Structures are given as C-alpha cells and as structure tokens.
Amino acid sequence: MKPNILFIMTDQHHASHMGCAGHPQALTPHMDRLAAMGTRCSNAYTQNPICLPSRVSLLSGQYCQNHGFYGNHAPSPDHLPTFFRHFKEQGYRTALIGKAHLPSEPGMWGAADLDTYLDTPHYRDYIRAKGQEPDHNGHPEFDFRMINDARPSELSFEDSFEGYCVARCREFILGSKEQPFCIELSFNRPHHNLVPAQEFWDAYPDDLDMPETWKQDPSLRPPHFRNMVTHTQDELEGVFEPKENLAWQQRNWKAYLACISHSDHAVGQILDALEESGKLDNTYIIYGADHGGYHHNHGIVEKAPGICSDAVCKVPMIWAGPGLPQGSLCSALIENIDLAPSIADLAGLPEMDWVDGYSVKPLLLGEQDSLREEAVTENVRSKAIRWQNWRFVHYPRGMFGDEEAGELYDLEQDPLEERNLYFEAAFQEIVQEGRRRLLEWLIRTRRFVCHHNSGHPAHGKQARDGFARREASPDRVIEEANRDQKVWMLNYI
C-alpha cells in the first residue's frame, strides 16, 4: 500500500518559536507532539524570504536562480512541473487546501495537477455566506492599523481560515478511501494580520517579556535594515502609543505567539483526524513554513528585509511517518527544495528529474550525516549562505550607493546575530571564503539548456548523456564525473 503525504505549512513562522525548539513562551503542544512522533530539523533554510518565490521553490524543488521567481506577482510558469503532478501521475489524489500564494496569471500555477484546490477566496465566500467577514489576509478593511496592530478575532476557531482548512482537509482524507493522497495544508497564521481566536489570545499574559533582541543595536547592519528598525521605532510606535509605552509591542508579541498557538491547534486537529480515519500509521507528515519572520526580534515588526537574518531565512521543519525514528533531532543543513524529492523517495516513487534538492530520507534514517555543505537563501540581488557555523550575506557594490555593506555571523558563538563580523580585520578570510562559496554555488547549481562539446564523434553520446544527467540533478553530475573519472565532462560543464 502506497503511503500518504501530508505537508502542513504555516506562513512566516520563526523556526525557534516552538516549545519543542526550546522557546520558553510559545505554547505549541501539537507541534511538540509531532516532533515527538518524528524528527525535528534544526537547520532548515528557505530559498527565498518572500512568499511566492519560496512557494514556487517548495512545489518545484528548484532554486530561485533556476525557476526565476523573486517577487510576489508573476505569470504562471506552465512549463515548470509541481510535485503534485508527479504524485497524480503515480495514482495519488492531490489537494492544495489553504493559502496558495502562487503565480496566478492567467490561472493558478499547478491547478491542473490538483484534484482539489481551495484557496483564500473559497474561504472568503464560505464565511460571508454565513453572514460574517474574514479577519485575516483579505479583510476588506486591510488598512495600516489592522496590519500593524493586534487584537483577538471576533470569529471562533472553527470559523477561522485555519478551522475551515482543517475541516475541508478532513473531508478530503475521508473521501480518499483506499486511494493514497498527497496534500498541502497551508495556513495563514502567524503571518500578519495578528488576529488569533480568543482562546489563544487569552492563553498569554498581557505583560509578556519581549524578545531578547528587540532593542538590539543595528548600527553595523546594512542601511535597509537600519531604516526598518527606525521605521518601527519612530513611526509605528508613535501611531499606537507613546514611544515609552510598551503596550503596542507587547500586544503584537502576544498576538504573534497566540497566532502560532492558533495554527498549532489546527495541527492537532488534523493529527486527530488522521488517527480517527485509521490513516495516521500510513501517512508521512511534514511540518514547515515558507519563511520565518522578525516579529520584534531585532526590533523589526514583519519579515522585511528578510535576507539579513536567520530569523527569516531559517524555517521550522518536522518529519514524521512510518519507519522514521521518533523524538529525534537532525542538525544537518536542509533546504525547502528538499521537500519534493524527499516525499517522492519516502513514497517509493521515481525521481523527479527537474528538482535541484536532495532526499532527506537518508538523514532521517541515520544513514548519512549531511546532504550539502551550504544552504542558500536568495533575493534577486543579495544572497545569504550558511556553512558550518558561519552565515554570510553578500550585497553587490552600489546597492546602497557609496556605502559598503555585508554581513558575517558566527552562529556558534553568536546565535542571536548581535555582532556583525564583516568589517573586522580578523575575519576577512572568512568573508572571502563566503564570497568564494557563494560564487561556486551559483555556478554549480545553475541549470542550462545545452552545453558545449568538442564535436568529436566519440564525444557525441557522452555529451548527450552528460546533458541528461545535468538536467536531472545539477549537483550530482559533478559527483558522478569524479567518481567515474570522466574527465571529458568536467571540461564541458
């Protein structure tokens, strides 16, 4: 019997804000339950700190530099397959239930690969038919105050977007009967607006301690980061309360944690639904996020500028399912593009020859210690790379006029990224290593349509075989070439 796949995704969830990740304030009993059922990955990274390009990477398994999406509005890449297509071709029922935020011009990318597609507009129609109004990501009064302030919702959890999504997902699971399913269940929260259901708002006190870094000195950060901190402190704080009053910041922080608990409750409900249906033991469950968020960490409210910090680049990730270890921790570097090849591997399906990622199955089973040496998050110009204990952010010359900018952090000694080492003389070799690693990563992982060969008849088939392997897996072709000592390939890629 083929196993089922359920990918649960939240939007803008800081990787450390879970009880199972050691956070002292976040109330996440069901995410903790899922982590106890499987493996939590502590060094997972998004490909992009913006919703749409990150989600294209998740569904396609490709790096941004290969699929080409870096912003939130774009035409649909109909030439690019999703993992849903692969699973549907292998006999699975497929569904995307919840926030899609994918290319949608002229139609939603990948919709033809789905048996069920229920996005935010479907929920809006549902809740308005009940005589109520949605209060999150699509509210008709989506104004400045609502975006940046916080309050408890007037809707019950059952009538919230997450409650709606869980109910529809439960129906899809029961309707699948004996046919295997592949589902993405995608929640809005904890993304702004910060409007949790009342019971989760009430679960946190009003005088919560603020994040440790919320008054961090930004002076060595790049200009756009400093400007965002100034915007928060000098503009937003003055809108709601006097600057010396903590009420607005504490209200936001409380609401953000409550929104995590709101989504956590939805996770618990769908786990219960799987158990009640008898499908839990044959279902691989993955919990993750499209990207992280600041939420007053480093003195910033939302996620921009995301490339600057692990707070946004790192994402939560938990894997559970049949045959996988329980209660484990994996510290290897993982990327969101690994989702697609991993679920195919776990399901025993053929490889998808368009993906750039790797299967994490060997990591989860303890057969390998690592998949890659680096993890990369991209914006269209700036790039962030993590390797070993280092995180380096590259900004091209001229991006900030005459001001030079760059970031380097030793995450082992400085996990809160309080000391930017980029300008310190003692760390210039590490800065240069970061640049070299980033350049090599860009070259090594870049996909291409064709490559030069010598034209010699003896090289024709070899060149064609090399092209096929390069298209199939951009990293592994070099490994194969070295292993097989095919020097000819190294001369032409």
Order of alpha helices (4+ residues) and beta strands (2+ residues): beta-alpha-beta-beta-alpha-alpha-alpha-beta-beta-alpha-alpha-alpha-beta-alpha-alpha-alpha-alpha-beta-alpha-beta-beta-beta-beta-alpha-alpha-beta-beta-beta-beta-alpha-alpha-alpha-alpha
